[in-house]
Every structure is written in C-alpha cells, then in structure tokens.
Amino acid sequence: MIKKLFAALLAVTLLCGTAGATSYIYNGKDGLDWDNAYIINSFEDMEALAQYAGDGKFYKLNADITLTAKPRWASSRFNGYLDGQNHTIDYTGVSDMPALFYEVSVPAHAENPAIQKLKVKGTVATTSYSYLGGIIRYLGSGIIDSCTFTGSIRTTIDNVGGIVGYISQGTIKNCTVSGTFRASSNIGGIIGNMYSSSSALSAIENCTVLSGTSIAASGGSNTLAGGIAGYMLRGKISGCTSYAALSDAQYKGGVLGFIGDGNQINNIADNKYANADKPIGNREGESGVNNTKITAPGTGGNNNSNNNTDDSTGTDSNNTGNDTADGNDSTNDSTGSGDTTNTNNGTDGSNNNDGSTGDNDNDNDNETDSSSSDSDDSGCNSGIPALMLACAGLLKFRKR
C-alpha cells in the first residue's frame, strides 16, 4: 500500500513539474508557433508580452495601434517573430524613440522572418543613441520581410536608416520607405550602416525608397548618403529601387553612399536609382553589376536604361524638393545612452563609419522572462505538500 502511495506521489510530482514548466499563457496562447502566436491588440498587450514572454516566441499584430508612450521594445531586445498582418503601429509624437525596436536578434527558426508584414509610422528626433532606424535601431540577426516605414528621422548622429540603423547580420527584403531623413553621416533609405562578417553577408533585396523621399547628411566632409544604404563594408544589395533625393553628403550614391571593401563591389547588382550621378558614391568607373539610372516619377523624360551609367544628363534633383537641409537641427549630439561605438571599421577612406560589430547595449534590459508563468498550476502547488504529509503519516503509522 505504501509503495502504491509513493508511486502516486511521484506521478503527481512529475505531472505538476511539467505543468509548472509550461510557457507563459497570454490571451489563451503560449507563443510556441504561428498557430499559437501571442495576439497583440493594444499597447497594453505589447507591454505585457515584452515583459513576460520568453525568447523565440511568436506574435501576431491583430489591430492598428497608435502609441502614446515609449514601448518596452524600444529600449530592450526583441528575440521573437512578429507577423504584423499588414497592420500599422504609429509612434509619431512619442519622444526619445530610437526606433520601434531597439534591437532585433532571433535565436532560431531562421526560415521565419523576425518581423514581417508590419507597417510603421513615426518620427525620430533624438541624439541619445549610437544609431537610429524607422523600425529597428540595430539588427543583430534575422529576416525583415515586407515591412514599410513612413515618417521622418532628424538627428546629428551617424548610422541612420529608414528600416534599420545598423545591421550586423541579417536580410531586409521587400520593404518600402517614404519620408524625410537627416543625420550626420552613414544615412540610407533602407539601412544606415551594413557591417557584416565575410562568412555571413547581410543583404538588402527588392526594397523600394519612394519618390518624394529626401536624404541629407549634415556632417560636412567625409559624409555618406545612399538611396538604399549609407555605408557598406561587406554585404549585398540587389533588386532595389530608390527615387530618393540626396543632398549635402560628400559621397552620394543612388544605391550606396560608400563601399568600404572594393572586393564587394559586384555584390551591388541589378538595382535602379534616380536623382544621383552614380550608384556608388565613392567609386568612379566602378558601378557594380547592372545598376541602372532611371527617371524619377513626375520629372518627365524617358528612363535611362543604360546599365552602370554615370550619366550626368539625367534628372539629378539633389538639393531640391522637400529636402530637409535647412540647418534647423537644434539637438546636441550627446550620446548619453552608454553605447560603446567603435569608429574604426578598418575601411578604405571614411572615418565616419561606426564599426561596432557587437552592439550589446542594454542587453540586460531583456525582460522577457519565460519563467514568469502564473504561480497557480492547476492546484498542483497546494496538492503536493498535502499528499507528501499523508504519505509521511502512513509511514509513521506502519512503523508503530
């Protein structure tokens, strides 16, 4: 009899141990896959999931959300997978935003985009961080697919992009940007700074910077601006189109402002650009592969379809339109966020490139504690002690 009771106790203990280890439940979901993704309907949902959900979880945005306060994800690491389902998050008017996501670095499931089908509107006007982006400040790893950003970024720091400020490893594809962007240097319509290892090249694929977008570098000499990316040490840019108007930078490229490794030049391929004399700002006579200058919509004339052309007779509309080179930036570049940024990329020519390949800022801000499950595990917590006491009593009785 005693053996049977102890066997029952062991079974209940194992069962409750399993129950206690279950994932955090929110809105009836455990976030373990797309079918069980956490559902986000409000700012409150965003905050709750950012605080309690663990790494590698899946999320779905189920409604448009207008933020009135800075979300947790704007100051900590996001290590999951978000499907925006073509909904919009609008943070226009929220102060001290470095991006919607401070950092995105996914732990696994590489075949799943870290963020997909998300529309973002916003205004960024801060100097408290080392890099800024419309959607993501720093992309450590992961795929960003079919996202859009509409808005403006105005700052006096380097490394600013419409989608991502700085990328260490990852892919951005099928994304669209429209807005006004002004920074010191390393500024691009999609990415500010691409700095990846030779074994795992970052990539920008099939992205578009829309007509009416303006990109201005305010830092003076040795400044970089590109329709797609500001600076690239290693990486790939392919199948992209930029209609952005570029101004003020010393190195301006319709696709890329400055390439740091000349061996990577053939990785700039099959892109289209308007409003610039050449596709790569610091290269004369080296234009990558099949990069085509085109005419911006509304400017008239025929598209120039000559590959790799530096045709100065095109419609170069630098310093025109709604460009923001108005000198009204009043912010001071007081990078007081504790960011440690290495400014030596080992590149050929530009000393304005922030080459910190391992951005570990605020790594301990990741408050996604998957162990924060409800303490009441279906009565197990109270049932086990009672059963143990009963068994102990029976043992004592049998010894007598």
C-alpha positions in Angstrom: 0.0 0.0 0.0 2.8 2.4 0.9 4.6 1.7 -2.3 1.5 2.5 -4.3 1.0 5.8 -2.5 4.6 6.8 -3.2 4.2 5.8 -6.9 1.1 8.0 -7.0 3.0 10.8 -5.3 5.9 10.5 -7.9 3.4 10.6 -10.8 1.7 13.7 -9.5 5.0 15.4 -8.8 6.2 14.7 -12.4 2.8 15.9 -13.8 2.9 19.1 -11.9 6.5 19.7 -12.7 5.6 19.6 -16.4 2.7 21.9 -15.8 4.9 24.3 -14.0 7.3 24.4 -16.9 4.6 25.3 -19.5 5.1 28.5 -21.4 3.6 31.8 -20.4 0.0 32.0 -21.4 -1.5 35.3 -22.8 -4.9 35.6 -24.4 -5.0 31.8 -24.4 -1.8 31.4 -26.4 1.6 30.1 -25.5 3.5 31.7 -28.4 5.3 28.5 -29.4 4.5 28.7 -33.1 2.4 30.7 -35.6 -0.7 28.7 -34.8 -0.4 29.6 -31.1 1.1 33.1 -31.6 0.5 35.7 -28.9 -2.1 38.1 -30.1 -1.4 41.9 -29.8 -4.5 44.1 -29.9 -3.3 47.1 -27.9 -0.3 48.9 -26.4 -1.1 47.1 -23.1 -0.6 43.8 -24.9 2.7 44.9 -26.3 3.9 45.9 -22.8 2.7 42.7 -21.2 4.3 40.4 -23.8 7.6 42.4 -23.8 7.9 42.0 -20.1 6.9 38.3 -19.6 7.2 36.4 -22.9 10.3 34.4 -23.4 12.8 34.3 -26.3 11.9 32.8 -29.6 8.2 33.3 -29.2 5.7 34.1 -32.0 3.5 37.2 -32.1 0.7 38.5 -34.4 -0.5 42.1 -34.5 -4.3 42.0 -34.8 -5.1 45.7 -34.9 -3.7 49.1 -35.8 -2.1 50.7 -32.7 -1.2 54.4 -32.0 1.3 54.7 -29.3 1.2 57.4 -26.7 4.2 56.3 -24.7 7.5 54.7 -25.4 7.1 50.9 -25.6 9.5 48.4 -23.9 10.6 47.0 -27.2 12.1 50.5 -28.0 14.5 50.0 -25.1 15.2 46.3 -25.0 16.0 43.3 -27.2 13.3 41.6 -29.2 14.2 37.9 -29.7 11.0 36.6 -31.3 8.9 36.6 -34.5 6.3 39.1 -35.3 3.7 39.0 -38.1 2.2 42.5 -38.4 -0.6 41.1 -40.7 -0.4 44.4 -42.6 -1.5 46.4 -39.5 0.1 49.7 -38.5 2.0 50.8 -35.4 2.2 54.6 -35.2 4.6 56.2 -32.8 4.5 59.7 -34.2 4.8 62.1 -31.3 6.4 59.7 -28.8 9.6 61.2 -27.5 13.1 59.7 -27.3 12.4 56.9 -29.8 15.5 55.3 -31.3 13.2 53.1 -33.4 10.2 50.9 -32.7 12.6 48.1 -31.8 15.8 48.8 -30.0 17.4 45.6 -31.2 16.2 42.5 -33.1 18.2 39.3 -32.7 16.5 36.0 -33.3 17.7 32.8 -31.6 16.5 30.2 -34.1 13.9 29.4 -36.8 16.0 31.2 -39.4 13.4 30.3 -42.0 10.8 32.6 -40.2 11.1 36.3 -40.6 11.8 38.1 -37.3 9.4 40.8 -38.4 7.1 40.6 -41.4 4.1 42.5 -42.9 4.4 45.3 -40.5 3.6 49.0 -41.3 5.2 51.6 -39.1 4.7 55.4 -38.9 6.9 57.5 -36.8 9.1 60.5 -36.0 12.6 60.1 -34.6 14.4 63.2 -33.2 17.0 62.2 -30.7 20.8 62.0 -30.1 20.7 59.7 -27.2 21.7 56.6 -29.1 24.5 55.5 -31.4 22.3 54.6 -34.3 18.6 55.1 -35.3 16.1 53.5 -37.5 12.5 53.9 -38.5 11.6 50.3 -37.5 14.8 48.8 -35.9 17.7 50.5 -34.4 20.1 47.5 -34.5 19.6 44.2 -36.4 21.9 41.6 -34.9 20.4 38.7 -36.8 17.1 37.8 -38.6 15.0 38.4 -41.7 12.8 41.6 -42.1 10.3 41.0 -44.8 7.5 43.1 -46.4 7.6 46.0 -43.9 7.0 49.7 -44.5 8.1 52.9 -42.8 6.6 56.3 -43.3 7.9 59.3 -41.4 11.0 61.3 -40.5 14.3 61.0 -38.7 16.2 64.1 -37.8 19.4 63.8 -35.7 23.0 64.8 -35.6 24.4 61.3 -35.1 25.7 58.8 -37.7 24.2 55.5 -38.9 20.5 56.1 -39.7 18.2 54.1 -41.9 14.6 54.1 -42.9 14.2 50.5 -41.8 17.4 49.7 -39.8 20.1 52.0 -38.4 22.9 49.4 -38.2 22.9 45.8 -39.3 25.4 43.2 -38.2 23.9 40.1 -39.7 20.5 39.6 -41.4 18.4 40.2 -44.5 16.0 43.0 -45.3 13.7 42.3 -48.3 10.6 43.6 -50.0 10.4 46.6 -47.7 9.3 50.1 -48.6 10.3 53.5 -47.2 9.0 57.1 -47.6 9.9 60.1 -45.7 12.5 62.7 -44.7 15.8 61.6 -43.2 18.6 63.9 -42.0 21.7 62.8 -40.0 25.4 63.4 -39.7 26.6 60.6 -41.9 26.1 56.9 -42.9 22.5 57.5 -43.8 20.4 55.4 -46.2 16.8 55.0 -47.3 16.8 51.4 -46.0 19.9 50.9 -43.9 22.5 53.4 -42.5 25.4 51.0 -41.9 26.0 47.5 -43.2 28.9 45.8 -41.3 28.8 42.0 -41.6 31.3 39.2 -41.4 32.8 37.7 -44.6 31.2 34.4 -43.8 27.7 35.7 -43.3 26.9 38.6 -45.5 24.0 40.8 -44.7 21.6 41.6 -47.6 19.1 44.1 -48.9 16.8 42.6 -51.5 13.9 44.0 -53.6 13.4 47.1 -51.4 12.0 50.4 -52.6 12.5 54.0 -51.5 9.6 56.0 -52.9 9.6 59.3 -54.8 9.4 62.3 -52.6 11.8 60.8 -50.0 14.7 63.1 -49.1 18.0 62.0 -47.6 20.5 64.6 -46.3 23.9 64.2 -44.5 24.7 67.2 -42.3 28.1 66.2 -41.0 30.3 68.1 -43.6 33.4 66.4 -45.2 33.6 62.6 -45.4 29.9 62.2 -45.0 28.0 59.4 -46.7 24.4 59.1 -48.0 22.8 56.5 -50.2 19.4 55.9 -51.7 19.4 52.3 -50.3 22.3 52.2 -47.8 24.7 54.8 -46.5 27.8 52.7 -45.8 28.6 49.0 -46.5 31.8 47.2 -45.6 30.5 43.8 -46.6 27.1 42.8 -47.8 24.8 42.5 -50.8 22.3 45.0 -52.3 20.2 43.6 -55.2 17.0 44.2 -57.0 16.3 47.5 -55.1 14.9 50.8 -56.4 15.5 54.3 -55.0 13.9 57.6 -56.0 15.3 59.4 -53.1 16.7 62.9 -53.5 20.2 63.1 -51.9 21.9 66.2 -50.6 24.8 67.6 -48.6 26.9 64.4 -48.3 30.4 64.3 -49.8 29.8 60.8 -51.0 26.3 60.3 -52.5 25.2 57.2 -54.3 21.8 56.4 -55.8 22.2 52.9 -54.3 25.1 53.1 -51.8 26.9 56.1 -50.4 30.3 54.4 -49.7 31.6 50.9 -50.1 34.4 50.0 -47.7 35.6 46.8 -49.3 36.3 47.0 -53.0 36.1 43.3 -53.3 32.4 43.5 -52.6 31.5 45.8 -55.5 29.9 43.1 -57.6 27.5 42.4 -54.8 25.8 45.7 -55.7 23.7 44.4 -58.6 20.5 44.8 -60.5 19.4 48.0 -58.8 17.7 51.1 -60.1 18.3 54.6 -58.9 17.2 58.2 -59.6 18.4 61.6 -58.5 22.1 60.7 -58.3 25.0 60.8 -60.7 26.2 57.3 -59.9 25.1 54.2 -58.0 28.1 54.1 -55.5 29.2 57.4 -54.1 32.9 56.8 -53.7 33.5 54.9 -56.9 34.4 56.4 -60.3 34.1 53.9 -63.2 33.2 51.0 -60.9 29.4 50.8 -60.6 28.7 47.2 -59.7 26.6 45.0 -61.9 23.6 46.1 -64.0 22.7 49.1 -61.9 20.5 51.4 -63.9 19.8 55.1 -63.6 16.1 55.9 -64.1 14.0 59.0 -64.2 12.0 59.8 -61.0 8.2 59.8 -61.4 6.9 63.3 -62.3 10.1 64.6 -63.7 9.4 63.8 -67.3 11.7 62.4 -69.9 12.5 58.8 -70.7 14.1 56.3 -68.4 17.8 56.0 -68.9 18.2 52.2 -69.2 22.0 52.2 -69.8 23.5 49.8 -67.3 26.1 51.1 -64.8 25.8 54.6 -66.1 27.1 57.8 -64.6 25.0 59.8 -66.9 25.1 63.4 -65.6 22.4 64.4 -68.1 19.7 62.6 -66.0 17.3 64.3 -63.7 19.6 64.9 -60.8 17.4 66.6 -58.3 19.8 66.9 -55.4 19.1 69.8 -53.1 15.6 70.1 -54.4 12.1 69.2 -53.5 11.3 68.6 -49.8 14.8 68.1 -48.8 15.4 68.9 -45.2 18.8 70.6 -45.4 17.6 73.6 -43.7 20.0 73.8 -40.8 17.3 73.7 -38.2 18.6 70.8 -36.2 18.7 72.0 -32.6 19.7 68.8 -30.9 23.1 68.2 -29.4 25.0 65.0 -30.1 25.2 64.0 -26.5 25.3 60.2 -26.8 24.5 59.6 -23.2 22.9 56.2 -23.6 26.1 54.3 -22.6 26.6 53.0 -26.1 30.1 52.0 -26.9 30.8 52.6 -30.5 34.0 51.8 -32.3 34.6 54.3 -35.0 37.4 52.4 -36.8 36.0 50.0 -39.4 39.3 49.3 -41.0 37.8 50.7 -44.2 39.4 52.5 -47.1 38.7 56.1 -46.9 36.0 57.1 -44.5 36.5 57.6 -40.8 32.8 58.3 -40.1 31.7 54.7 -40.0 30.5 53.2 -36.7 32.0 49.8 -36.8 30.9 48.3 -33.5 30.0 44.8 -34.7 28.7 43.6 -31.4 26.2 46.1 -30.1 25.4 44.8 -26.6 23.8 47.9 -25.3 21.2 47.3 -22.7 21.5 43.5 -23.1 20.3 43.1 -19.6 17.1 45.1 -20.4 15.6 42.0 -22.0 12.8 41.5 -19.6 11.2 38.6 -21.5 11.2 36.1 -18.6 9.5 33.0 -19.8 9.6 31.7 -16.2 7.0 34.3 -15.1 4.1 31.9 -15.5 1.1 32.0 -13.3 2.0 30.6 -9.8 -1.2 28.6 -9.6 -0.5 25.5 -11.6 -4.0 23.9 -11.5 -3.8 23.1 -7.8 -0.5 21.3 -8.0 1.3 23.6 -5.7 -1.1 23.0 -2.9 -1.8 19.3 -3.7 1.8 18.0 -3.5 2.5 19.1 0.1 -0.7 17.6 1.3 0.0 14.3 -0.4 3.5 14.2 1.0 2.2 14.8 4.5 -0.3 12.0 4.1 2.4 9.5 2.9 4.7 10.5 5.8 1.8 9.9 8.3 1.2 6.4 6.9 4.9 5.5 7.1 5.0 6.6 10.7 1.8 4.6 11.5 3.3 1.5 9.8 6.5 1.6 11.9 4.4 1.6 15.1 
